[in-house]
Amino acid sequence: MVDLEITYCQPCGHQPRAVELVNQLLAEYGMPLNKKLTVALKPADSGIFDIVLDGQLIFSRKQQGRFPTIDEIKKQIEPKLSIPIEMPSK
């Protein structure tokens, strides 16, 4: 089982962005993802938007100065889920 935690700033209004990220992952992978991945949304404050995968920080808004893209998160999750990464068409 792969554990994904998204800690987001509730007072800053980052909750919809966190929920949308989870929705995009579920839409992308459907049931295979549900059986291999647990997702936790954790409200916080201080402008935080951190993503932790299996106990390791994989993205921090404060460090990067921006929010993550869905592709950035997928690249981190897919190897752990044994889902092949699709190559873009030319």
KEKE-3310 file (N, C-alpha, C; in steps of 0.2 Angstrom, whole numbers, plus 5000, padded with zeros to 4 digits):
npx = (5004:5003:5005:4998:4999:4992:4995:4987:4984:4971:4965:4970:4963:4967:4961:4951:4960:4968:4959:4955:4967:4967:4955:4959:4969:4961:4952:4961:4967:4957:4950:4962:4971:4964:4965:4978:4983:4982:4975:4977:4970:4975:4971:4979:4989:4997:5001:5004:5007:5010:5016:5017:5024:5023:5029:5039:5044:5038:5034:5034:5026:5031:5045:5046:5039:5028:5013:5011:5011:4999:5006:5019:5016:5011:5022:5030:5022:5018:5029:5029:5017:5017:5013:5014:5022:5015:5021:5022:5013:5020)
npy = (4994:5011:5027:5043:5059:5075:5090:5105:5123:5128:5141:5148:5145:5133:5121:5117:5115:5105:5095:5094:5089:5076:5072:5072:5062:5051:5051:5048:5036:5027:5012:5004:5012:5015:5003:5002:5013:5025:5040:5055:5069:5084:5097:5112:5127:5142:5144:5132:5119:5104:5089:5072:5057:5040:5044:5052:5068:5075:5086:5103:5118:5129:5128:5127:5138:5138:5129:5111:5102:5091:5082:5081:5076:5063:5057:5054:5046:5035:5025:5018:5013:5004:5008:5011:5025:5036:5040:5056:5060:5062)
npz = (5000:4996:5003:5003:5008:5009:5015:5019:5018:5027:5031:5021:5010:5002:5002:4991:4980:4985:4986:4972:4967:4972:4966:4952:4952:4955:4945:4934:4937:4942:4949:4950:4957:4969:4975:4979:4985:4998:5003:5012:5018:5026:5035:5039:5043:5040:5027:5021:5009:5007:5000:5004:5002:5006:5018:5014:5010:4995:4988:4991:4994:5000:4998:4984:4979:4973:4967:4965:4949:4942:4934:4940:4952:4949:4942:4953:4961:4952:4950:4962:4962:4952:4939:4922:4915:4904:4888:4880:4865:4849)
capx = (5000:5006:5002:4999:4997:4992:4994:4986:4982:4964:4964:4972:4959:4970:4957:4949:4966:4970:4953:4955:4972:4965:4950:4962:4972:4956:4950:4966:4969:4952:4950:4969:4974:4960:4967:4985:4984:4978:4975:4974:4970:4977:4971:4984:4989:5004:5002:5007:5004:5015:5014:5021:5023:5026:5033:5045:5041:5039:5033:5033:5024:5035:5051:5046:5037:5022:5009:5013:5006:4997:5011:5024:5014:5010:5029:5032:5017:5018:5034:5027:5010:5019:5009:5019:5021:5013:5025:5018:5013:5023)
capy = (5000:5017:5032:5049:5064:5082:5095:5111:5128:5129:5148:5151:5142:5128:5115:5115:5113:5098:5090:5093:5085:5069:5070:5071:5056:5046:5050:5046:5029:5023:5007:5001:5017:5014:4997:5002:5020:5028:5047:5058:5077:5086:5104:5116:5134:5145:5144:5126:5114:5099:5082:5067:5050:5035:5047:5057:5075:5075:5093:5108:5124:5134:5127:5128:5144:5137:5123:5106:5100:5084:5077:5081:5071:5057:5055:5052:5040:5029:5020:5015:5009:5000:5010:5014:5032:5036:5045:5060:5058:5068)
capz = (5000:4995:5007:5001:5012:5007:5020:5015:5023:5027:5031:5014:5005:4998:5002:4985:4976:4987:4984:4965:4965:4973:4961:4946:4953:4955:4938:4930:4938:4944:4954:4952:4962:4975:4979:4981:4987:5003:5003:5018:5017:5032:5036:5043:5042:5038:5019:5019:5004:5006:4998:5007:4999:5010:5024:5012:5007:4988:4986:4996:4990:5002:4995:4977:4978:4968:4968:4961:4944:4943:4931:4945:4957:4945:4941:4960:4963:4947:4951:4968:4960:4946:4933:4917:4913:4897:4885:4876:4858:4845)
cpx = (5004:5002:5004:4996:4997:4990:4993:4983:4975:4962:4965:4968:4962:4966:4955:4955:4968:4965:4954:4961:4970:4960:4954:4966:4967:4953:4955:4967:4963:4953:4957:4972:4970:4963:4974:4987:4979:4980:4973:4975:4970:4976:4976:4984:4996:5006:5005:5003:5009:5012:5019:5019:5027:5031:5039:5041:5043:5038:5031:5032:5029:5042:5051:5043:5031:5018:5011:5008:5004:5002:5017:5022:5014:5017:5032:5028:5018:5023:5032:5021:5011:5014:5014:5017:5020:5018:5021:5019:5016:5019)
cpy = (5006:5023:5039:5054:5071:5086:5102:5116:5129:5136:5151:5149:5137:5122:5113:5112:5106:5093:5089:5089:5078:5067:5068:5064:5050:5045:5047:5038:5024:5018:5004:5006:5016:5008:4997:5009:5022:5035:5050:5066:5079:5094:5107:5123:5136:5144:5137:5122:5109:5092:5077:5060:5045:5038:5051:5063:5075:5082:5097:5115:5130:5134:5128:5134:5144:5130:5118:5105:5093:5079:5076:5075:5064:5053:5052:5046:5034:5024:5015:5011:5004:5001:5013:5021:5032:5042:5049:5059:5064:5070)
cpz = (5000:4999:5005:5005:5009:5013:5017:5020:5022:5027:5024:5009:5000:4998:4995:4980:4978:4985:4976:4963:4966:4968:4954:4946:4952:4948:4933:4931:4940:4949:4955:4957:4968:4979:4981:4984:4992:5003:5009:5017:5025:5032:5041:5042:5040:5031:5017:5013:5003:5004:5001:5004:5003:5015:5021:5008:4999:4985:4991:4993:4993:4999:4988:4975:4973:4970:4964:4955:4945:4940:4936:4950:4954:4944:4948:4962:4959:4948:4957:4967:4955:4940:4928:4916:4906:4894:4880:4869:4854:4839)
residu = (MET:VAL:ASP:LEU:GLU:ILE:THR:TYR:CYS:GLN:PRO:CYS:GLY:HIS:GLN:PRO:ARG:ALA:VAL:GLU:LEU:VAL:ASN:GLN:LEU:LEU:ALA:GLU:TYR:GLY:MET:PRO:LEU:ASN:LYS:LYS:LEU:THR:VAL:ALA:LEU:LYS:PRO:ALA:ASP:SER:GLY:ILE:PHE:ASP:ILE:VAL:LEU:ASP:GLY:GLN:LEU:ILE:PHE:SER:ARG:LYS:GLN:GLN:GLY:ARG:PHE:PRO:THR:ILE:ASP:GLU:ILE:LYS:LYS:GLN:ILE:GLU:PRO:LYS:LEU:SER:ILE:PRO:ILE:GLU:MET:PRO:SER:LYS)
# end
